[in-house]
């Protein structure tokens, strides 16, 4: 057997071995309660694990064959796996049929991917291909907006779906805000959750202690978060790359620790509860209104429904997210937006062109922090209770992952990434033990097929006219 084939088999076997070692504790066995007398017992699912390991072995072997340019064997292997997955053979779990078939379909896709990818790359360098890309991205954005607007009026709009929609839109808004700092200005910020916390605590404190409403506090929370963004910007003006990331990470932890330990001001680890929600022209979303107020149902003359508040919150965060998007798109076409992109590409060349990097960095931090403050204020109004546990480093990591996964600087990519990162774990919850495995598989597939992000290609904000650029040369 050829040395290359032996190396492929060894690599696939090693990958399967690692899968078995990790999966034995996740899928191989689990504890179940068999009664108060006997206590806990082990429920073994070794057959499920064995099928998963075989699929991983074949999948890794297929990827190695595809990397070696042997596309037809990869496609044939994928077809066999799809046939095995859809066949009526008896497997202990219905999920295994789906898993085997999915693995085969992905191998077929991997086999034809280089051809399709090369065709798309060739087409993108032609005027017609660029036009198709621009029109496709535009219509994709409008299609997503249309789906978001009509979602509450569809049969799918139950309480779980609407609550998940509000959560996804919150992370979309946060992703668009961080995209200004990371995607446009090229400043790696690992402490973005600090501005999120500032906005949330600003609304919680001003509403519970001073009686201010949501709409009055919303701009104040944004301005306060922008102020903190400027305070973060000054110490990091001379830092780049990893050093910048470490300092911003420390800033986020400082804010969290201050909130946690300043008990007299923030109520410390106990958090702040009984936060009033947003109102509609002064009317509250409740079955009964306080003295001197009226409910939304009474104002509109409709029966009370607990879903009305959730639908209203959904549209509030949708409007806030759209404002964030429109503001970002407008800023990108202004001189400050082009300065952000110049700073991202090369700070030294940026200085040589006469652009002030100090002001450019400060504006990026301030604008990005402002939208995080808006989102934090909305989060506090929706949850009606906040605590320091809601603003840990993992939140910053998730928001940054949304920006990177969607494609640096891509607005539509952030939306798609938020749907995947926030929606997939919830949609896969019914898979039980396989939920996080399915989520991890989705992330691996994105890294394999779209290493630069879901929408890695982004048109420049300013394009010189071809005739003008040729004449200037």
Residue pairs with C-beta under 8 A, 6 or more apart in sequence:
4 68
8 61
8 64
8 65
8 68
9 61
11 60
11 64
12 57
12 58
12 60
12 61
12 64
13 57
15 56
15 57
15 60
16 53
16 54
16 56
16 57
16 60
19 52
19 53
19 56
20 49
20 53
23 49
23 52
23 53
23 437
24 49
26 433
26 436
26 437
27 45
27 48
27 49
27 52
27 433
27 434
27 437
28 44
28 45
28 46
28 49
29 42
29 43
29 44
29 45
29 46
30 42
30 43
30 45
30 433
31 40
31 41
31 42
31 43
32 40
32 41
32 42
32 43
33 39
33 40
34 40
34 41
45 92
45 93
45 433
47 91
47 92
48 92
48 93
48 95
48 96
51 91
51 96
51 99
51 100
52 96
52 99
52 437
55 81
55 99
55 100
55 103
58 77
58 81
58 103
58 107
59 103
59 106
59 107
61 77
62 73
62 74
62 77
62 78
62 107
62 110
62 111
63 74
63 107
63 110
63 448
65 71
65 73
65 74
65 77
66 74
66 110
66 111
66 113
66 114
71 111
71 112
71 114
71 115
72 111
74 107
74 108
74 110
74 111
75 107
75 108
75 111
75 112
77 104
77 107
78 103
78 104
78 105
78 106
78 107
78 108
78 109
78 110
78 111
79 104
79 108
80 104
81 100
81 101
81 103
81 104
81 107
82 101
82 104
82 105
82 108
83 104
84 100
84 101
84 104
85 97
85 98
85 99
85 100
85 101
85 102
85 103
85 104
86 97
86 101
91 97
91 100
95 431
95 434
99 434
106 445
109 449
110 448
110 449
113 449
120 129
122 129
123 129
123 132
124 130
124 133
124 457
133 457
133 459
134 459
137 412
137 455
137 459
140 412
141 411
141 412
144 412
144 415
145 322
148 165
148 169
148 318
149 318
151 157
151 161
151 162
151 165
151 314
152 162
152 311
152 314
152 315
157 311
159 306
159 307
159 310
162 307
162 310
162 311
162 314
163 310
164 422
164 423
164 426
165 314
166 310
166 313
166 314
166 317
166 382
167 422
168 418
168 419
168 422
168 423
169 314
169 317
169 318
169 321
170 317
170 375
170 378
170 379
171 398
171 399
171 402
171 418
171 421
171 422
172 321
172 414
172 415
172 418
173 317
173 320
173 321
173 324
173 371
173 374
173 375
174 192
174 196
174 371
174 372
174 375
174 399
174 402
175 399
175 402
175 403
175 406
175 414
175 417
175 418
176 321
176 324
176 325
176 328
176 371
176 411
176 414
177 192
177 324
177 367
177 368
177 369
177 370
177 371
177 372
177 375
178 189
178 192
178 368
178 372
178 399
178 400
178 402
178 403
179 328
179 403
179 408
179 409
179 410
179 411
179 414
180 328
180 331
180 340
180 364
180 367
180 368
180 371
181 187
181 189
181 192
181 364
181 365
181 368
182 188
182 189
182 400
182 403
182 404
182 408
183 403
183 408
183 409
183 410
184 328
184 332
184 337
184 340
184 341
184 344
184 364
184 409
185 340
185 341
185 343
185 344
185 360
185 361
185 364
186 340
186 343
186 344
186 345
187 244
187 361
187 364
187 365
188 241
188 242
188 244
188 245
188 248
189 244
189 245
189 248
189 365
189 368
189 396
189 400
190 245
190 246
190 248
190 249
190 252
190 393
190 396
190 397
190 400
191 232
191 248
191 249
191 250
191 251
191 252
191 253
191 255
191 396
192 248
192 252
192 368
192 369
192 372
192 396
192 399
192 400
193 252
193 256
193 372
193 391
193 392
193 393
193 395
193 396
193 399
194 228
194 232
194 251
194 252
194 254
194 255
194 256
194 391
195 225
195 228
195 229
195 368
195 369
195 370
195 372
195 373
195 376
196 225
196 372
196 373
196 375
196 376
196 379
196 391
196 395
197 255
197 256
197 259
197 376
197 388
197 390
197 391
198 221
198 224
198 225
198 228
198 255
198 369
198 372
198 373
198 376
199 221
199 222
199 224
199 225
199 372
199 373
199 374
199 375
199 376
199 377
199 379
199 380
200 221
200 376
200 377
200 379
200 380
200 386
200 390
200 391
201 259
201 266
201 272
201 376
201 380
201 386
202 217
202 220
202 221
202 224
202 225
202 373
202 376
202 377
203 214
203 217
203 218
203 221
203 275
203 376
203 377
203 380
203 381
204 272
204 275
204 380
204 386
205 265
205 266
205 272
206 212
206 217
206 220
207 213
207 214
207 217
207 275
207 276
208 272
208 274
208 275
208 276
212 220
213 276
213 278
213 279
214 276
214 277
214 278
214 279
214 377
214 381
215 278
215 279
217 377
218 374
218 377
218 378
221 373
221 374
221 376
221 377
222 370
222 371
222 373
222 374
222 377
223 370
223 373
224 373
225 369
225 370
225 372
225 373
225 374
225 376
226 366
226 367
226 369
226 370
226 373
227 366
228 255
228 369
229 362
229 365
229 366
229 367
229 368
229 369
229 370
230 362
230 365
230 366
232 248
232 251
232 365
232 369
233 361
233 362
233 364
233 365
233 366
234 362
235 247
236 244
236 247
236 248
236 361
237 357
237 358
237 361
237 362
239 247
240 347
249 393
249 396
252 393
252 396
253 393
255 391
256 388
256 391
256 392
258 266
259 266
259 268
259 388
259 391
260 266
260 268
260 269
260 388
261 268
262 268
266 272
266 388
268 388
269 387
269 388
269 389
270 387
271 385
271 386
271 387
271 388
272 380
272 385
272 386
272 387
273 384
273 385
274 384
274 385
275 380
275 381
275 383
275 384
275 385
275 386
276 381
276 384
277 284
277 285
277 309
277 313
277 381
277 382
277 384
278 312
278 313
278 316
278 381
279 285
280 296
280 299
280 312
281 299
282 293
282 294
283 289
283 293
283 294
283 295
283 296
283 298
283 299
284 290
284 293
284 294
284 295
284 296
285 295
285 296
285 308
285 309
285 312
286 295
287 295
287 297
287 304
288 295
289 295
289 298
295 304
296 308
296 312
297 303
297 304
297 305
297 308
313 378
313 381
313 382
316 378
317 375
317 378
317 382
320 374
320 375
320 378
324 371
324 374
325 411
327 367
327 371
328 411
329 411
331 337
331 367
332 338
332 340
332 341
332 461
333 461
333 462
336 360
336 363
337 461
338 461
338 462
339 350
339 355
339 360
340 360
340 363
340 364
341 409
341 461
342 349
342 350
342 353
342 355
343 350
343 355
343 357
343 360
343 361
343 364
347 357
350 357
350 360
351 357
379 386
379 390
380 386
383 390
398 421
398 422
401 417
401 421
402 414
402 417
402 418
402 421
403 414
403 417
404 453
405 413
405 417
405 420
405 421
405 443
405 446
405 453
405 454
406 412
406 413
406 414
406 415
406 416
406 417
406 418
406 453
406 454
406 455
407 413
407 452
407 453
407 454
407 455
407 456
407 457
407 458
408 453
408 456
408 458
409 458
410 453
410 454
410 455
410 456
410 458
412 455
413 453
413 454
413 455
413 456
416 454
416 455
417 453
417 454
420 442
420 446
420 454
424 438
424 439
424 442
425 435
425 436
425 439
428 434
428 435
428 438
428 439
429 435
431 438
446 454
450 456
